[in-house]
């Protein structure tokens, strides 16, 4: 004997689940503002890409590859010097302080942490006064 009340309850549960899944899919598809899309996060976008770096007299110095990982919230630099030294920098904009925070690390153990800001189109270290 079929228990119609149990079948109706199961169908209602399935219908509810289908509605929840449809609602979740619609929320996923809704356009969202991209993180770090504001202009202050992008003054150094010209730096993004692959570069052959030369000394002032035109001799090869190394290669640099700059990417925008993590939803474009970070500028990440991958450096390889002509002599084999490698290093990376992570550059993050902090909206609360309105400063950039570059962090440089290299395969010879050097670590450089500093705050900077955009001054006349250049990244300039900002020290305490």
C-alpha positions as CSV (number, residue, x, y, z in Angstrom):
1,X,0.0,0.0,0.0
2,X,1.3,3.4,-1.0
3,X,1.5,6.0,1.8
4,X,0.6,9.1,-0.1
5,X,1.4,11.4,2.8
6,X,4.9,10.1,2.9
7,X,5.2,10.5,-0.9
8,X,3.9,14.0,-0.7
9,X,6.3,14.9,2.1
10,X,9.2,13.5,0.1
11,X,8.2,15.4,-3.1
12,X,7.8,18.6,-1.1
13,X,11.3,18.1,0.4
14,X,12.8,17.5,-3.1
15,X,11.0,20.6,-4.4
16,X,12.4,22.6,-1.6
17,X,15.9,21.3,-2.2
18,X,15.6,22.2,-5.9
19,X,14.5,25.7,-5.1
20,X,17.5,26.1,-2.7
21,X,19.9,24.9,-5.3
22,X,18.4,27.2,-8.0
23,X,18.6,30.1,-5.6
24,X,22.2,29.4,-4.8
25,X,23.1,29.1,-8.5
26,X,21.4,32.4,-9.2
27,X,23.4,34.1,-6.4
28,X,26.6,32.7,-7.8
29,X,25.7,34.1,-11.2
30,X,24.8,37.5,-9.9
31,X,27.5,40.1,-10.9
32,X,29.7,41.1,-8.0
33,X,32.1,43.9,-7.7
34,X,35.6,42.6,-8.2
35,X,37.9,42.8,-5.2
36,X,40.5,45.5,-5.4
37,X,39.0,47.0,-8.5
38,X,39.3,50.6,-7.3
39,X,41.8,52.9,-9.0
40,X,44.2,53.1,-6.0
41,X,45.0,49.4,-6.5
42,X,46.1,49.9,-10.1
43,X,48.7,52.7,-10.5
44,X,51.4,50.1,-11.2
45,X,49.5,47.9,-13.7
46,X,52.0,49.1,-16.4
47,X,54.6,47.0,-14.6
48,X,52.5,43.7,-15.2
49,X,54.1,41.5,-17.8
50,X,57.4,39.9,-18.8
51,X,60.5,42.2,-19.0
52,X,64.1,41.8,-20.2
53,X,65.9,44.2,-17.9
54,X,69.1,45.9,-18.9
55,X,71.7,48.1,-17.1
56,X,71.9,51.8,-18.0
57,X,74.6,50.9,-20.6
58,X,72.3,48.3,-22.3
59,X,73.9,45.1,-20.9
60,X,71.5,42.3,-19.8
61,X,70.7,42.5,-16.1
62,X,68.0,39.8,-15.8
63,X,64.4,39.1,-16.4
64,X,61.3,40.2,-14.5
65,X,57.8,38.7,-14.6
66,X,55.1,40.6,-12.8
67,X,51.7,39.1,-12.3
68,X,48.4,40.1,-10.6
69,X,47.4,37.0,-8.5
70,X,44.7,36.8,-5.8
71,X,41.9,38.6,-7.6
72,X,44.2,41.4,-8.7
73,X,44.8,42.4,-5.1
74,X,48.5,41.8,-5.2
75,X,51.4,42.6,-7.6
76,X,53.8,39.7,-7.5
77,X,57.3,40.1,-9.0
78,X,59.5,37.2,-10.1
79,X,63.1,38.3,-10.7
80,X,65.9,36.3,-12.2
81,X,69.3,38.1,-12.4
82,X,71.8,37.6,-15.1
83,X,74.2,36.1,-12.5
84,X,71.6,33.6,-11.3
85,X,70.1,35.4,-8.3
86,X,66.4,35.0,-7.9
87,X,63.9,37.0,-5.9
88,X,60.3,37.8,-5.5
89,X,58.3,40.7,-4.2
90,X,54.7,41.0,-3.1
91,X,53.2,44.4,-3.3
92,X,49.9,45.0,-1.5
93,X,47.9,48.3,-1.2
94,X,46.4,49.0,2.3
95,X,43.4,51.2,1.9
96,X,43.3,52.1,5.6
97,X,46.8,53.7,5.5
98,X,46.7,54.6,1.8
99,X,50.2,53.0,1.6
100,X,51.7,50.2,-0.5
101,X,53.5,47.5,1.4
102,X,56.2,45.9,-0.8
103,X,58.0,42.8,0.6
104,X,61.1,41.6,-1.2
105,X,62.7,38.2,-0.6
106,X,65.5,36.5,-2.4
107,X,67.4,33.2,-2.6
108,X,70.4,34.6,-0.7
109,X,68.4,35.3,2.4
110,X,67.6,39.0,2.0
111,X,64.3,40.3,3.3
112,X,63.2,43.9,2.7
113,X,59.9,45.2,4.2
114,X,58.8,48.8,3.7
115,X,55.9,51.1,3.2
116,X,55.5,53.2,0.1
117,X,53.3,55.6,-1.7
118,X,52.8,56.9,-5.1
119,X,54.6,60.2,-5.6
120,X,54.6,61.8,-9.0
121,X,53.9,58.4,-10.6
122,X,56.8,56.6,-8.8
123,X,56.8,54.3,-5.8
124,X,58.6,56.1,-3.0
125,X,59.5,54.7,0.4
126,X,57.6,56.5,3.2
127,X,59.5,56.7,6.5
128,X,58.3,57.9,9.9
129,X,59.2,61.5,10.7
